[in-house]
Amino acid sequence: MGERGKAQNAVRSGSRRLLHPVGEDTSGLKAAQKFSLLIVDDDVDLALNLQDIFLTEGYDVAAAFRAQAALALCGKRAFNLALVDIELPDMSGLRLVERTEESCPKTECIVITGHVALDSAIAAVGHRRIISYETKPLDLARLTSLVRQVKERQQAEEALRQTETRLGVVLGQIPCILWATDAGLNTTSLAGVGADFVDKHLKLGGRRRASAAPPRDGKASPLLAAHRSALSGSAQSCELKWRGKDLYCHVEPLRDAAGVVAGVVGIATDISEQKRREAELQALSRRLAEVQERERGQLARDLHDEFAQTLTALKMSLDRAAVGVEGNTGKVLRDSSALVGELMAWVREFSLDLRPTMLDDLGLAEALLWYAGRFSTKTGVRVSLKYSGLPRNLPSEVGTAAYRIVQEALTNVARHAHAEEAIVRLWADEVSMTIQIEDRGTGFDAALLSIDKSIGISGMRERALGLGGTFRLDAAPGRGARISVELPLPNHPEVGRHRRKH
């Protein structure tokens, strides 16, 4: 029979079988790594044999036969669990539990007694640190199982505390909020330095519906809608403003061990600074675009008004000088006149590329019609231009951005798409204008854009975002490409609308 079996028989029979000498201090045996157990019983045989059993189980065990000795041990170190006899020679077990409140406040206790007294049982059960009341003769299988369960629970609780501590450190360093709800969207936990930015219904223990913002116009808040979607199994993200802060929220289903959605877990990060910087960059981009267009327009006018007129006068002078002149001199004058004519044509084209005057004089629709025809003549790529509902008096910055986006997109089609046709669509309502440029060319992988392509696309994106709009690129090898842009039209005048297909 092994040592454990001998000890168990000794406990059952009451015989004294000492596997460790009386008074031997084993409490320091790898105390930092082991679950520590204190046995307090004036039945020396029982205490020592219980000590042997739990040492065999791998616990760190100390034994005391009087209450004062137990108090002395508790003054030196902490224990995870204490097995305390309810009747000790110098003090009752319940009084001992109360006396160790200061020195070992986290030590849980199991009370052991040789008789069942109703008043003692009620007192034991009513104490917050006493978790069980066991009677002699002890059921060792039950006792060892109970101790093992306490050990596993305490270890799990400690692991959870450490995880929560680490999480708290992380959350304390970044502006975010972390929360969880049950399947009824009742908040079950909440942490983070930004918790005050979340709606009051997301408070810990409030057991209220998760709703980060009150409904607007009878509609549920974006966060509440995201929670409901997560309950159906789909992760969702949204942005919302709360108490002057911009929050980015992401929620996912919280599943139990069986994979069933049991609630929602969410995180909200404060992106106010990011939004502020984005707004500054958009304002700067918009300002740069305005300055660039103004300089291009001024340069185009200077070319047309000054340089082109000078070239015209020079050509007329050369033509007059060549009249009646024969031989080599006449040929040189006529060739020079032809070169000046070519230079005039180049200056005119360059001036139009810089800033077509019809964009300012006739509006976006007429300027795009002119450009589409000119583009097709130069590149051989057909352009199908369709527009509907465009205001006659578009805001200048919107009309310019739309023209430049279409111009850059068609340039990319001619250079890279190897397409025979490009389709341009524009339509507007009271709040925004949408632009789509599509080709059925070779297409490309947007994630593998070359530098020359990405620069043009970045320019279009910046123009759209700079006006508070949106930009989207859809492309795939062999399937062509589509650019979709939406530009806001804040309070534009309803002076009349174009409807035309070309």
Secondary structure as a PSIPRED ss2 file (coil, helix, strand):
# PSIPRED VFORMAT (PSIPRED V4.0)

   1 M C   1.000  0.000  0.000
   2 G C   1.000  0.000  0.000
   3 E H   0.000  1.000  0.000
   4 R H   0.000  1.000  0.000
   5 G H   0.000  1.000  0.000
   6 K H   0.000  1.000  0.000
   7 A H   0.000  1.000  0.000
   8 Q H   0.000  1.000  0.000
   9 N H   0.000  1.000  0.000
  10 A H   0.000  1.000  0.000
  11 V H   0.000  1.000  0.000
  12 R H   0.000  1.000  0.000
  13 S H   0.000  1.000  0.000
  14 G C   1.000  0.000  0.000
  15 S C   1.000  0.000  0.000
  16 R C   1.000  0.000  0.000
  17 R C   1.000  0.000  0.000
  18 L C   1.000  0.000  0.000
  19 L C   1.000  0.000  0.000
  20 H C   1.000  0.000  0.000
  21 P C   1.000  0.000  0.000
  22 V C   1.000  0.000  0.000
  23 G C   1.000  0.000  0.000
  24 E C   1.000  0.000  0.000
  25 D C   1.000  0.000  0.000
  26 T C   1.000  0.000  0.000
  27 S C   1.000  0.000  0.000
  28 G C   1.000  0.000  0.000
  29 L C   1.000  0.000  0.000
  30 K C   1.000  0.000  0.000
  31 A C   1.000  0.000  0.000
  32 A C   1.000  0.000  0.000
  33 Q C   1.000  0.000  0.000
  34 K C   1.000  0.000  0.000
  35 F C   1.000  0.000  0.000
  36 S E   0.000  0.000  1.000
  37 L E   0.000  0.000  1.000
  38 L E   0.000  0.000  1.000
  39 I E   0.000  0.000  1.000
  40 V E   0.000  0.000  1.000
  41 D C   1.000  0.000  0.000
  42 D C   1.000  0.000  0.000
  43 D C   1.000  0.000  0.000
  44 V H   0.000  1.000  0.000
  45 D H   0.000  1.000  0.000
  46 L H   0.000  1.000  0.000
  47 A H   0.000  1.000  0.000
  48 L H   0.000  1.000  0.000
  49 N H   0.000  1.000  0.000
  50 L H   0.000  1.000  0.000
  51 Q H   0.000  1.000  0.000
  52 D H   0.000  1.000  0.000
  53 I H   0.000  1.000  0.000
  54 F H   0.000  1.000  0.000
  55 L H   0.000  1.000  0.000
  56 T H   0.000  1.000  0.000
  57 E C   1.000  0.000  0.000
  58 G C   1.000  0.000  0.000
  59 Y C   1.000  0.000  0.000
  60 D E   0.000  0.000  1.000
  61 V E   0.000  0.000  1.000
  62 A E   0.000  0.000  1.000
  63 A E   0.000  0.000  1.000
  64 A E   0.000  0.000  1.000
  65 F C   1.000  0.000  0.000
  66 R C   1.000  0.000  0.000
  67 A H   0.000  1.000  0.000
  68 Q H   0.000  1.000  0.000
  69 A H   0.000  1.000  0.000
  70 A H   0.000  1.000  0.000
  71 L H   0.000  1.000  0.000
  72 A H   0.000  1.000  0.000
  73 L H   0.000  1.000  0.000
  74 C H   0.000  1.000  0.000
  75 G H   0.000  1.000  0.000
  76 K H   0.000  1.000  0.000
  77 R C   1.000  0.000  0.000
  78 A C   1.000  0.000  0.000
  79 F C   1.000  0.000  0.000
  80 N C   1.000  0.000  0.000
  81 L E   0.000  0.000  1.000
  82 A E   0.000  0.000  1.000
  83 L E   0.000  0.000  1.000
  84 V E   0.000  0.000  1.000
  85 D E   0.000  0.000  1.000
  86 I C   1.000  0.000  0.000
  87 E E   0.000  0.000  1.000
  88 L C   1.000  0.000  0.000
  89 P C   1.000  0.000  0.000
  90 D C   1.000  0.000  0.000
  91 M C   1.000  0.000  0.000
  92 S E   0.000  0.000  1.000
  93 G H   0.000  1.000  0.000
  94 L H   0.000  1.000  0.000
  95 R H   0.000  1.000  0.000
  96 L H   0.000  1.000  0.000
  97 V H   0.000  1.000  0.000
  98 E H   0.000  1.000  0.000
  99 R H   0.000  1.000  0.000
 100 T C   1.000  0.000  0.000
 101 E C   1.000  0.000  0.000
 102 E C   1.000  0.000  0.000
 103 S C   1.000  0.000  0.000
 104 C C   1.000  0.000  0.000
 105 P C   1.000  0.000  0.000
 106 K C   1.000  0.000  0.000
 107 T C   1.000  0.000  0.000
 108 E E   0.000  0.000  1.000
 109 C E   0.000  0.000  1.000
 110 I E   0.000  0.000  1.000
 111 V E   0.000  0.000  1.000
 112 I E   0.000  0.000  1.000
 113 T E   0.000  0.000  1.000
 114 G C   1.000  0.000  0.000
 115 H C   1.000  0.000  0.000
 116 V C   1.000  0.000  0.000
 117 A C   1.000  0.000  0.000
 118 L H   0.000  1.000  0.000
 119 D H   0.000  1.000  0.000
 120 S H   0.000  1.000  0.000
 121 A H   0.000  1.000  0.000
 122 I H   0.000  1.000  0.000
 123 A H   0.000  1.000  0.000
 124 A H   0.000  1.000  0.000
 125 V H   0.000  1.000  0.000
 126 G H   0.000  1.000  0.000
 127 H C   1.000  0.000  0.000
 128 R C   1.000  0.000  0.000
 129 R C   1.000  0.000  0.000
 130 I E   0.000  0.000  1.000
 131 I E   0.000  0.000  1.000
 132 S E   0.000  0.000  1.000
 133 Y E   0.000  0.000  1.000
 134 E E   0.000  0.000  1.000
 135 T E   0.000  0.000  1.000
 136 K C   1.000  0.000  0.000
 137 P C   1.000  0.000  0.000
 138 L C   1.000  0.000  0.000
 139 D C   1.000  0.000  0.000
 140 L H   0.000  1.000  0.000
 141 A H   0.000  1.000  0.000
 142 R H   0.000  1.000  0.000
 143 L H   0.000  1.000  0.000
 144 T H   0.000  1.000  0.000
 145 S H   0.000  1.000  0.000
 146 L H   0.000  1.000  0.000
 147 V H   0.000  1.000  0.000
 148 R H   0.000  1.000  0.000
 149 Q H   0.000  1.000  0.000
 150 V H   0.000  1.000  0.000
 151 K H   0.000  1.000  0.000
 152 E H   0.000  1.000  0.000
 153 R H   0.000  1.000  0.000
 154 Q H   0.000  1.000  0.000
 155 Q H   0.000  1.000  0.000
 156 A H   0.000  1.000  0.000
 157 E H   0.000  1.000  0.000
 158 E H   0.000  1.000  0.000
 159 A H   0.000  1.000  0.000
 160 L H   0.000  1.000  0.000
 161 R H   0.000  1.000  0.000
 162 Q H   0.000  1.000  0.000
 163 T H   0.000  1.000  0.000
 164 E H   0.000  1.000  0.000
 165 T H   0.000  1.000  0.000
 166 R H   0.000  1.000  0.000
 167 L H   0.000  1.000  0.000
 168 G H   0.000  1.000  0.000
 169 V H   0.000  1.000  0.000
 170 V H   0.000  1.000  0.000
 171 L H   0.000  1.000  0.000
 172 G H   0.000  1.000  0.000
 173 Q H   0.000  1.000  0.000
 174 I C   1.000  0.000  0.000
 175 P C   1.000  0.000  0.000
 176 C E   0.000  0.000  1.000
 177 I E   0.000  0.000  1.000
 178 L E   0.000  0.000  1.000
 179 W E   0.000  0.000  1.000
 180 A E   0.000  0.000  1.000
 181 T E   0.000  0.000  1.000
 182 D E   0.000  0.000  1.000
 183 A C   1.000  0.000  0.000
 184 G C   1.000  0.000  0.000
 185 L C   1.000  0.000  0.000
 186 N E   0.000  0.000  1.000
 187 T E   0.000  0.000  1.000
 188 T E   0.000  0.000  1.000
 189 S E   0.000  0.000  1.000
 190 L E   0.000  0.000  1.000
 191 A E   0.000  0.000  1.000
 192 G C   1.000  0.000  0.000
 193 V C   1.000  0.000  0.000
 194 G C   1.000  0.000  0.000
 195 A H   0.000  1.000  0.000
 196 D H   0.000  1.000  0.000
 197 F H   0.000  1.000  0.000
 198 V C   1.000  0.000  0.000
 199 D C   1.000  0.000  0.000
 200 K H   0.000  1.000  0.000
 201 H H   0.000  1.000  0.000
 202 L H   0.000  1.000  0.000
 203 K C   1.000  0.000  0.000
 204 L C   1.000  0.000  0.000
 205 G C   1.000  0.000  0.000
 206 G C   1.000  0.000  0.000
 207 R C   1.000  0.000  0.000
 208 R C   1.000  0.000  0.000
 209 R E   0.000  0.000  1.000
 210 A C   1.000  0.000  0.000
 211 S C   1.000  0.000  0.000
 212 A C   1.000  0.000  0.000
 213 A C   1.000  0.000  0.000
 214 P C   1.000  0.000  0.000
 215 P C   1.000  0.000  0.000
 216 R E   0.000  0.000  1.000
 217 D C   1.000  0.000  0.000
 218 G C   1.000  0.000  0.000
 219 K E   0.000  0.000  1.000
 220 A C   1.000  0.000  0.000
 221 S C   1.000  0.000  0.000
 222 P H   0.000  1.000  0.000
 223 L H   0.000  1.000  0.000
 224 L H   0.000  1.000  0.000
 225 A H   0.000  1.000  0.000
 226 A H   0.000  1.000  0.000
 227 H H   0.000  1.000  0.000
 228 R H   0.000  1.000  0.000
 229 S H   0.000  1.000  0.000
 230 A H   0.000  1.000  0.000
 231 L H   0.000  1.000  0.000
 232 S C   1.000  0.000  0.000
 233 G C   1.000  0.000  0.000
 234 S C   1.000  0.000  0.000
 235 A C   1.000  0.000  0.000
 236 Q E   0.000  0.000  1.000
 237 S E   0.000  0.000  1.000
 238 C E   0.000  0.000  1.000
 239 E E   0.000  0.000  1.000
 240 L E   0.000  0.000  1.000
 241 K E   0.000  0.000  1.000
 242 W E   0.000  0.000  1.000
 243 R C   1.000  0.000  0.000
 244 G C   1.000  0.000  0.000
 245 K E   0.000  0.000  1.000
 246 D E   0.000  0.000  1.000
 247 L E   0.000  0.000  1.000
 248 Y E   0.000  0.000  1.000
 249 C E   0.000  0.000  1.000
 250 H E   0.000  0.000  1.000
 251 V E   0.000  0.000  1.000
 252 E E   0.000  0.000  1.000
 253 P E   0.000  0.000  1.000
 254 L E   0.000  0.000  1.000
 255 R E   0.000  0.000  1.000
 256 D C   1.000  0.000  0.000
 257 A C   1.000  0.000  0.000
 258 A C   1.000  0.000  0.000
 259 G C   1.000  0.000  0.000
 260 V C   1.000  0.000  0.000
 261 V E   0.000  0.000  1.000
 262 A E   0.000  0.000  1.000
 263 G E   0.000  0.000  1.000
 264 V E   0.000  0.000  1.000
 265 V E   0.000  0.000  1.000
 266 G E   0.000  0.000  1.000
 267 I E   0.000  0.000  1.000
 268 A E   0.000  0.000  1.000
 269 T E   0.000  0.000  1.000
 270 D E   0.000  0.000  1.000
 271 I C   1.000  0.000  0.000
 272 S H   0.000  1.000  0.000
 273 E H   0.000  1.000  0.000
 274 Q H   0.000  1.000  0.000
 275 K H   0.000  1.000  0.000
 276 R H   0.000  1.000  0.000
 277 R H   0.000  1.000  0.000
 278 E H   0.000  1.000  0.000
 279 A H   0.000  1.000  0.000
 280 E H   0.000  1.000  0.000
 281 L H   0.000  1.000  0.000
 282 Q H   0.000  1.000  0.000
 283 A H   0.000  1.000  0.000
 284 L H   0.000  1.000  0.000
 285 S H   0.000  1.000  0.000
 286 R H   0.000  1.000  0.000
 287 R H   0.000  1.000  0.000
 288 L H   0.000  1.000  0.000
 289 A H   0.000  1.000  0.000
 290 E H   0.000  1.000  0.000
 291 V H   0.000  1.000  0.000
 292 Q H   0.000  1.000  0.000
 293 E H   0.000  1.000  0.000
 294 R H   0.000  1.000  0.000
 295 E H   0.000  1.000  0.000
 296 R H   0.000  1.000  0.000
 297 G H   0.000  1.000  0.000
 298 Q H   0.000  1.000  0.000
 299 L H   0.000  1.000  0.000
 300 A H   0.000  1.000  0.000
 301 R H   0.000  1.000  0.000
 302 D H   0.000  1.000  0.000
 303 L H   0.000  1.000  0.000
 304 H H   0.000  1.000  0.000
 305 D H   0.000  1.000  0.000
 306 E H   0.000  1.000  0.000
 307 F H   0.000  1.000  0.000
 308 A H   0.000  1.000  0.000
 309 Q H   0.000  1.000  0.000
 310 T H   0.000  1.000  0.000
 311 L H   0.000  1.000  0.000
 312 T H   0.000  1.000  0.000
 313 A H   0.000  1.000  0.000
 314 L H   0.000  1.000  0.000
 315 K H   0.000  1.000  0.000
 316 M H   0.000  1.000  0.000
 317 S H   0.000  1.000  0.000
 318 L H   0.000  1.000  0.000
 319 D H   0.000  1.000  0.000
 320 R H   0.000  1.000  0.000
 321 A H   0.000  1.000  0.000
 322 A H   0.000  1.000  0.000
 323 V C   1.000  0.000  0.000
 324 G C   1.000  0.000  0.000
 325 V C   1.000  0.000  0.000
 326 E C   1.000  0.000  0.000
 327 G H   0.000  1.000  0.000
 328 N H   0.000  1.000  0.000
 329 T H   0.000  1.000  0.000
 330 G H   0.000  1.000  0.000
 331 K H   0.000  1.000  0.000
 332 V H   0.000  1.000  0.000
 333 L H   0.000  1.000  0.000
 334 R H   0.000  1.000  0.000
 335 D H   0.000  1.000  0.000
 336 S H   0.000  1.000  0.000
 337 S H   0.000  1.000  0.000
 338 A H   0.000  1.000  0.000
 339 L H   0.000  1.000  0.000
 340 V H   0.000  1.000  0.000
 341 G H   0.000  1.000  0.000
 342 E H   0.000  1.000  0.000
 343 L H   0.000  1.000  0.000
 344 M H   0.000  1.000  0.000
 345 A H   0.000  1.000  0.000
 346 W H   0.000  1.000  0.000
 347 V H   0.000  1.000  0.000
 348 R H   0.000  1.000  0.000
 349 E H   0.000  1.000  0.000
 350 F H   0.000  1.000  0.000
 351 S H   0.000  1.000  0.000
 352 L H   0.000  1.000  0.000
 353 D H   0.000  1.000  0.000
 354 L H   0.000  1.000  0.000
 355 R C   1.000  0.000  0.000
 356 P C   1.000  0.000  0.000
 357 T H   0.000  1.000  0.000
 358 M H   0.000  1.000  0.000
 359 L H   0.000  1.000  0.000
 360 D H   0.000  1.000  0.000
 361 D H   0.000  1.000  0.000
 362 L C   1.000  0.000  0.000
 363 G C   1.000  0.000  0.000
 364 L H   0.000  1.000  0.000
 365 A H   0.000  1.000  0.000
 366 E H   0.000  1.000  0.000
 367 A H   0.000  1.000  0.000
 368 L H   0.000  1.000  0.000
 369 L H   0.000  1.000  0.000
 370 W H   0.000  1.000  0.000
 371 Y H   0.000  1.000  0.000
 372 A H   0.000  1.000  0.000
 373 G H   0.000  1.000  0.000
 374 R H   0.000  1.000  0.000
 375 F H   0.000  1.000  0.000
 376 S H   0.000  1.000  0.000
 377 T H   0.000  1.000  0.000
 378 K H   0.000  1.000  0.000
 379 T H   0.000  1.000  0.000
 380 G C   1.000  0.000  0.000
 381 V C   1.000  0.000  0.000
 382 R E   0.000  0.000  1.000
 383 V E   0.000  0.000  1.000
 384 S E   0.000  0.000  1.000
 385 L E   0.000  0.000  1.000
 386 K E   0.000  0.000  1.000
 387 Y E   0.000  0.000  1.000
 388 S E   0.000  0.000  1.000
 389 G E   0.000  0.000  1.000
 390 L E   0.000  0.000  1.000
 391 P E   0.000  0.000  1.000
 392 R C   1.000  0.000  0.000
 393 N C   1.000  0.000  0.000
 394 L C   1.000  0.000  0.000
 395 P C   1.000  0.000  0.000
 396 S H   0.000  1.000  0.000
 397 E H   0.000  1.000  0.000
 398 V H   0.000  1.000  0.000
 399 G H   0.000  1.000  0.000
 400 T H   0.000  1.000  0.000
 401 A H   0.000  1.000  0.000
 402 A H   0.000  1.000  0.000
 403 Y H   0.000  1.000  0.000
 404 R H   0.000  1.000  0.000
 405 I H   0.000  1.000  0.000
 406 V H   0.000  1.000  0.000
 407 Q H   0.000  1.000  0.000
 408 E H   0.000  1.000  0.000
 409 A H   0.000  1.000  0.000
 410 L H   0.000  1.000  0.000
 411 T H   0.000  1.000  0.000
 412 N H   0.000  1.000  0.000
 413 V H   0.000  1.000  0.000
 414 A H   0.000  1.000  0.000
 415 R H   0.000  1.000  0.000
 416 H H   0.000  1.000  0.000
 417 A H   0.000  1.000  0.000
 418 H C   1.000  0.000  0.000
 419 A C   1.000  0.000  0.000
 420 E C   1.000  0.000  0.000
 421 E E   0.000  0.000  1.000
 422 A E   0.000  0.000  1.000
 423 I E   0.000  0.000  1.000
 424 V E   0.000  0.000  1.000
 425 R E   0.000  0.000  1.000
 426 L E   0.000  0.000  1.000
 427 W E   0.000  0.000  1.000
 428 A E   0.000  0.000  1.000
 429 D C   1.000  0.000  0.000
 430 E C   1.000  0.000  0.000
 431 V C   1.000  0.000  0.000
 432 S E   0.000  0.000  1.000
 433 M E   0.000  0.000  1.000
 434 T E   0.000  0.000  1.000
 435 I E   0.000  0.000  1.000
 436 Q E   0.000  0.000  1.000
 437 I E   0.000  0.000  1.000
 438 E E   0.000  0.000  1.000
 439 D E   0.000  0.000  1.000
 440 R C   1.000  0.000  0.000
 441 G C   1.000  0.000  0.000
 442 T C   1.000  0.000  0.000
 443 G C   1.000  0.000  0.000
 444 F C   1.000  0.000  0.000
 445 D C   1.000  0.000  0.000
 446 A H   0.000  1.000  0.000
 447 A H   0.000  1.000  0.000
 448 L H   0.000  1.000  0.000
 449 L C   1.000  0.000  0.000
 450 S C   1.000  0.000  0.000
 451 I H   0.000  1.000  0.000
 452 D H   0.000  1.000  0.000
 453 K H   0.000  1.000  0.000
 454 S H   0.000  1.000  0.000
 455 I H   0.000  1.000  0.000
 456 G H   0.000  1.000  0.000
 457 I H   0.000  1.000  0.000
 458 S H   0.000  1.000  0.000
 459 G H   0.000  1.000  0.000
 460 M H   0.000  1.000  0.000
 461 R H   0.000  1.000  0.000
 462 E H   0.000  1.000  0.000
 463 R H   0.000  1.000  0.000
 464 A H   0.000  1.000  0.000
 465 L H   0.000  1.000  0.000
 466 G H   0.000  1.000  0.000
 467 L C   1.000  0.000  0.000
 468 G C   1.000  0.000  0.000
 469 G C   1.000  0.000  0.000
 470 T E   0.000  0.000  1.000
 471 F E   0.000  0.000  1.000
 472 R E   0.000  0.000  1.000
 473 L E   0.000  0.000  1.000
 474 D E   0.000  0.000  1.000
 475 A E   0.000  0.000  1.000
 476 A C   1.000  0.000  0.000
 477 P C   1.000  0.000  0.000
 478 G C   1.000  0.000  0.000
 479 R C   1.000  0.000  0.000
 480 G C   1.000  0.000  0.000
 481 A E   0.000  0.000  1.000
 482 R E   0.000  0.000  1.000
 483 I E   0.000  0.000  1.000
 484 S E   0.000  0.000  1.000
 485 V E   0.000  0.000  1.000
 486 E E   0.000  0.000  1.000
 487 L E   0.000  0.000  1.000
 488 P E   0.000  0.000  1.000
 489 L C   1.000  0.000  0.000
 490 P C   1.000  0.000  0.000
 491 N C   1.000  0.000  0.000
 492 H C   1.000  0.000  0.000
 493 P C   1.000  0.000  0.000
 494 E C   1.000  0.000  0.000
 495 V C   1.000  0.000  0.000
 496 G C   1.000  0.000  0.000
 497 R E   0.000  0.000  1.000
 498 H E   0.000  0.000  1.000
 499 R E   0.000  0.000  1.000
 500 R E   0.000  0.000  1.000
 501 K E   0.000  0.000  1.000
 502 H C   1.000  0.000  0.000
